[in-house]
């Protein structure tokens, strides 16, 4: 019995070490420091009702509109974060007014925080899982499904060509641009492999 337990532990250790090595390899392929060059946008709806989900998307568009001019010409994520942080009170006021104009009395809060994001594919780019600084906008306590994208660089509604130009203008390297625009489709497989293996490693070593 003791021998069987040792073999189980040994197998778990081998799997864990293999997962750690593969996560490391996949993560480095995904581009070191990419998450530090982006600021995500995370809008959380009040509920999953059709009305609240539509309101979430409207608030997303209004948030992007409010920040478009202040972030125009910015080429550094740290500077973009500073600009967004300074404008959070004004942004909350603008969004409350926007909601009232649409006949909604929902509360709205906005803050900048570190959040863990899964691998995500969009129409013109993709991002690996990992911790990102995010502008989180929460409607009425945030009981509904959320919406993720990127507020810096402003990639949410960009076409394929605009994604390339916008990414370069925001200071991303050519390697970063190639990575997020899926110039090589195997990147997506590696993103998801790193995410899956990271979850496996956590389950093995944090029981």
SVG drawing of the C-alpha trace seen along z (x, -y; Angstrom):
<svg xmlns="http://www.w3.org/2000/svg" viewBox="-36 -64 47 66">
<polyline fill="none" stroke="black" stroke-width="0.4" points="0.0,0.0 2.8,-2.4 4.6,-1.6 1.4,-2.4 1.1,-5.7 4.7,-6.5 4.1,-5.8 1.1,-8.0 3.1,-10.8 5.9,-10.2 3.6,-10.3 2.0,-13.6 5.5,-15.1 6.5,-14.1 3.4,-15.5 3.8,-18.7 7.4,-19.2 6.5,-18.5 3.6,-21.0 5.9,-23.6 8.4,-23.2 5.8,-23.3 4.0,-26.3 7.4,-28.1 8.1,-27.3 4.7,-28.2 4.6,-31.4 8.0,-32.6 6.9,-31.8 3.8,-34.0 6.1,-37.0 7.6,-38.2 6.0,-41.3 3.1,-41.6 0.6,-42.0 2.6,-45.0 2.1,-46.8 -1.7,-46.5 -4.7,-47.8 -7.7,-45.6 -11.3,-46.7 -13.7,-44.6 -17.4,-45.6 -19.7,-43.6 -23.5,-43.8 -26.0,-44.0 -27.7,-40.7 -28.0,-38.4 -31.3,-39.8 -31.5,-40.9 -31.9,-44.6 -28.9,-44.6 -26.7,-42.8 -27.5,-45.4 -26.9,-48.2 -23.5,-46.6 -22.5,-46.9 -23.7,-50.5 -21.6,-51.4 -18.6,-49.7 -19.0,-51.9 -19.4,-55.0 -16.4,-54.1 -14.2,-53.7 -15.6,-57.0 -14.8,-58.9 -11.2,-57.7 -10.4,-57.9 -9.2,-61.5 -7.3,-61.4 -5.4,-58.3 -4.8,-59.6 -1.0,-59.7 0.0,-57.8 2.8,-55.3 3.3,-53.9 1.0,-51.7 2.2,-53.4 1.2,-56.8 -2.1,-55.4 -2.8,-53.9 -2.0,-57.3 -4.4,-59.1 -7.2,-56.6 -6.7,-56.7 -7.0,-60.5 -10.2,-60.4 -12.0,-57.7 -14.2,-60.1 -15.2,-62.0 -15.8,-58.7 -18.1,-57.4 -20.1,-60.7 -20.3,-60.5 -21.5,-56.9 -24.1,-57.7 -25.4,-60.5 -25.4,-58.2 -27.4,-55.6 -30.0,-58.1 -30.4,-59.4 -31.2,-55.8 -33.8,-55.6 -31.6,-53.5 -30.9,-54.2 -28.3,-51.5 -25.2,-52.4 -21.8,-52.3 -18.3,-52.0 -15.0,-52.1 -11.5,-51.2 -8.1,-50.0 -6.9,-46.7 -4.9,-43.6 -7.1,-40.8 -6.5,-37.3 -7.8,-36.8 -8.2,-33.6 -6.9,-33.2 -9.2,-35.3 -9.7,-35.4 -11.2,-38.5 -11.9,-39.1 -8.5,-40.6 -6.3,-39.6 -5.8,-37.2 -4.3,-37.6 -2.8,-34.9 -4.1,-34.2 -2.4,-36.0 -2.6,-38.9 -3.3,-42.3 -4.1,-45.7 -7.7,-46.3 -10.2,-49.1 -13.2,-47.4 -16.6,-49.0 -19.3,-47.4 -23.1,-48.0 -25.3,-47.6 -23.1,-45.2 -22.1,-43.2 -24.3,-40.1 -24.3,-39.4 -22.0,-38.2 -19.0,-40.4 -17.2,-41.7 -13.5,-41.9 -11.3,-43.7 -8.5,-46.2 -8.7,-49.9 -5.0,-50.6 -4.1,-50.2 -7.7,-50.9 -8.1,-47.6 -11.8,-46.7 -13.4,-47.9 -10.3,-48.0 -10.1,-46.4 -7.2,-44.1 -5.1,-46.9 -6.1,-49.3 -5.0,-46.7 -1.5,-46.6 -1.2,-50.3 -2.7,-51.0 -0.5,-48.4 2.7,-49.8 1.6,-53.4 1.2,-52.3 4.8,-51.1 4.3,-47.4 7.3,-45.6 6.9,-43.8 7.1,-40.5 4.2,-41.6 2.2,-42.7 2.8,-39.4 1.9,-37.6 -1.5,-39.2 -2.6,-39.4 -2.2,-35.7 0.4,-35.8 1.1,-32.2 -2.1,-30.3 0.0,-27.9 0.3,-30.8 -3.3,-30.2 -2.7,-26.6 0.3,-27.6 -1.7,-30.2 -4.3,-27.6 -1.7,-25.0 0.0,-27.4 -3.4,-28.2 -4.4,-24.5 -1.1,-23.4 -1.1,-26.3 -4.4,-25.1 -3.1,-21.6 -0.1,-22.7 -2.2,-24.6 -4.5,-21.6 -1.5,-19.3 0.4,-21.6 -2.4,-23.5 -4.8,-20.8"/>
</svg>
